[in-house]
Amino acid sequence: MKTRRWDFVSTHAETFGVQRICRVLRVSRSGYYRWIAGAKTRQERQAADDALLVEIREIHTEHKGTYGVRRVHAELRGFGRTVNRKRIERLMRRHGIEGRHLRRRKRTTVPDRLAPPAPDLVQRRFTAARLDEKWCGDITYVQVGGTWLYLACVIDICSRRVLGYSMATHMRAELVIDALTMAVATRGGNVTGVIFHADRGAQYTSAAFAQVCDGFGIRRSMGRVGSGAWAGSARATTTPSPSRSGRGSRGRRCTRGCSRRCVRRGWRSSSG
């Protein structure tokens, strides 16, 4: 605000005089003259800021817009530039330069405290001697465009083949039921006695999912809380699957169709 006042005084000084304008605006003449004396310093400062802004934009563009204040500051220091981090923050904020923020991790395993869990029939033995002896399933998420899609898979532990999958914008029981139904259809409809192992998420402990399993003759199995070994077994088989960062196997941003193609590619990579 003071700078605007001094600009006003400087603009109209010849017409009304410095003393009269300062008296009307209730500012000191000494303050105005100090502002005049510092004009050269401000110009030099502005020129330095402009040069620094060019370097900031170059670093930000070089790293594809991912670098924020701290990384830009570290990069400049690596080049031998001694610049205050708050100065970089001020310039980036003023010119709308932002880094890419990590998104909050989405929680895909939400247990239902009231639903009784199924017994652990696998006991951390994630191997199988034959096809359709043990299946496992999991839910993950993929950023597709500007939204998130949830992906449920069913995998044969023996062959590591993706037998069924389902994608949706929600994590209701229908998501895992659709994936399981697809897996049963892949095996011809006769899967009596298959062990299906999953976590204790509300989708897998729901009454609707249990009813579907019973209808197909599938024996449900669940690991204990905090046991994540089965998840690695399930997720490792979908290569090249879309990652949680929302990028495909070649680093490109996934679309809805691309995500489905990635899953199918992993599905067909094994003949089992």
Secondary structure, 3 states (H helix, E strand, C coil): CHHHHHHHHHHHHHHHCHHHHHHHHCCCHHHHHHHHHCHHHHHHHHHHHHHHHHHHHHHHHHCCCCCCHHHHHHHHHHCCCCCCHHHHHHHHHHCCCCCCCCCCCCCCCCECCCCCCCCCCCCCCCCCCCCCCEEEEEEEEEEECCEEEEEEEEEECCCCCEEEEEEECCCCHHHHHHHHHHHHHHCCCCCCCCEEEECCEHHHHCHHHHHHHHHHCCEEEECCCCCCHHHHHHHHHHCCCCCCCCECCCCCECCHHHHHHHHHHHHHCCCC
